């Protein structure tokens, strides 16, 4: 994911963060193979279904995907798709293709990640027609602008950049026609936590300064000061993965505070146990029949240690306060 940690050996640190992209993709690939949700495109990024994941992990990913999609789709409908989306640390995410299939594409969909991750994704797109064809179909000319670390078309753009280097990020986004006047949705999933609190605050402040009408949706850890949270941190540290921004993950209040201190009008946050409880009940009943869950308490603990925080500023008075759960 497109972040850098406060590690002495920053290359090792960045490599560990990039590995989290593969972890998330493999977990999503496995969960979709079990029928938790449909994603016909992830197979082109992750060929093998891979080793079995525990049912509580699959349900956790289901809640994450459905929760983030709920806010994304609500924002797109609220703006009648007359907007743009920036997905920070997008990894091998397939949302662009889903939105095209569902006729929910924004004016332009941007992804930003480490140049190494971006190079891999572009290679997959270039060599897999089911990925490249939808991009070409939404593009007005015959040729896409592609180099090793960026891909640009009328409706979809991937940029290799470091989220800690804001002048460079800003320049690259504007080079590929980012429009500060358009309502903008910014997404990040387990990205800000790998940046120091100062670095993530600067990114969030840059977003608030750049766009007058925007929403920022952030999925990451919460309640990390208890014993369960400490075990999560230790497990990641064993893989050289340091949560440089973990102090912002103390509580839902500290998550909201990051946005309220950096120029956002309003912020809300729910832990994933709360999100899980408000997802559509008929689909919940369906997914709960897919696998027997022995460890109900473990699922509850996992859900209580992740959250979705969303903040907005609404100069155009579009009613962004209604984009919620």
Protein Blocks (a to p, Z undefined) as FASTA:
>chain_A
ZZddddfblmlmmmmmmmmmmmmmmmmmmmmmnopaccfklmmmmmbgbjaddfklmmmm
mmmmmmmmmmmmmmmmmnnopacdddehkljafklmmmmmnopacfbdcddddfklmmmm
mmmmmmmmklmmmmmmmpcbfbdcddfkbccdfkbccddddfklmmlmmmmmmmnopafk
bccddddehkllmpcfklmmmmmmmmmmmpmbdcddddddehklbmklmmmmmmmmmnop
acfklmmmmpmklmmmmmmmnopabdcdddfklmmmmgcfklmmmmmmmpccfblmlmmm
mmmmgccddddddfkonopmmgcZZ
